[in-house]
Amino acid sequence: MTTLPRLRIAVLSYGLPTRAHKRGGIERAAHTLADGLARRGHEVVVLSHDPRPADAAYAVAPLPWRAFVETWFGRRVTMGYLGNLLALVPDYREFDIVIAHGDSLLLPLAGKPVVRVMHGSALGEARSAASIGRRVLQLGVFAQELVTALVSRGVVGVSENTRRDNPFVRRVIPHGVDERCFSASGAGKTRTPSVLFVGTLDGRKRGRFLLDLFQHTVRAEHPEATLDFVGPAGPAQPGVTYHTGVTDDVLADLYRRAWVYASPSSYEGFGLPYLEAMACGTPVVASPNPGSCEVLDDGRCGVLATDAAFAGELTAILGDAPRRAALAAQGLCRAREYSLSRMLGEYEDLLYELTEVHAGSAARV
């Protein structure tokens, strides 16, 4: 049997998981994919504004426009717009293929095959936008997403709802969870009722909404309840602890110890924290959105609650141990459907397909 060659892969991601700094799901997903492919023997270089994480198996090269992009104006005109031009600045000649986590409309001009990973859709972002300005910006990005998926065969959606919004997406590869880190084994649950949230105070994650519910409703019923808030620090409140820039190992421990993972997010293209919580044996209470409905199997593997019912559902499940146990068991089964090895295998098949190396008749390195 022929051994498939090691590929030289460039990965475009503005950010990566960075200790003591808040990074979102896209940055963590970019790291997981790059690290997994590197550990499968490929030569992976991530082009990013952030430094290489300490445990990463890949190399990092700096993107040249960091100072501009990190300004208020620069970030808003880059993501989804000017970023399509700036993505052409790096020299890709040494690489076989490029994986882009955004801003890839013009990347085929670099002369290399391109995999564009769409972590949801800008149309979904526009629907959940709190301001007219953001809605208009996201609709403009969505038009570019449509064109990108129409003209490129390397576009990947991370969920079926991404493909529903953009029917030109040819392939869906859901995120995978690393069971070596995110598993139910390890630390037990906290002694008193505990809630975990991963996200930001404002925007579609709506952490501030959860803080209000926790103080005014949850703690009224469960005075000893605690809330671990993984994200930028917010107002000091009784029972609330903020964690910013935690490692995956620390995050997994927080998942395992929490009685419930709660997320009132108005939009997710996938929602990686739902999956990570379930893999750690923790029930999920979430607002219904495209990602939560898909990952939680329309509420069969977690609780989907409207804004009016959210506090009541969260309070009730904290007081119902048998229901928590049942939801935890269902969530563990669901999480097994999203393995990291499956995700990496599907990406590897696509990479070989686009570089015209046929995996069906050969053994992998």
Sequence and secondary structure as in RCSB ss.txt:
>XXXX:A:sequence
MTTLPRLRIAVLSYGLPTRAHKRGGIERAAHTLADGLARRGHEVVVLSHDPRPADAAYAVAPLPWRAFVETWFGR
RVTMGYLGNLLALVPDYREFDIVIAHGDSLLLPLAGKPVVRVMHGSALGEARSAASIGRRVLQLGVFAQELVTAL
VSRGVVGVSENTRRDNPFVRRVIPHGVDERCFSASGAGKTRTPSVLFVGTLDGRKRGRFLLDLFQHTVRAEHPEA
TLDFVGPAGPAQPGVTYHTGVTDDVLADLYRRAWVYASPSSYEGFGLPYLEAMACGTPVVASPNPGSCEVLDDGR
CGVLATDAAFAGELTAILGDAPRRAALAAQGLCRAREYSLSRMLGEYEDLLYELTEVHAGSAARV
>XXXX:A:secstr
 EE    EEEEE S    TTS   HHHHHHHHHHHHHHHTT EEEEEESS   TT SSEEEE TTHHHHTSHHHH
HHIIIIIHHHHTTSS  TT SEEEESS  TTGGGGSS EEEEESS HHHHHHT SSHHHHHHHHHHHHHHHHHHH
H TTEEESSHHHHHH TT  EE    B TTTS S SS   SS EEEEES SSGGG HHHHHHHIIIIIHHH TT 
EEEEESS     TTEEEE S  HHHHHHHHHH SEEEE  S  SS HHHHHHHHTT  EEE   HHHHHHTTTTT
SSEE  HHHHHHHHHHHHT HHHHHHHHHHHHHHHTTSBHHHHHHHHHHHHHHHTT  GGGEE  
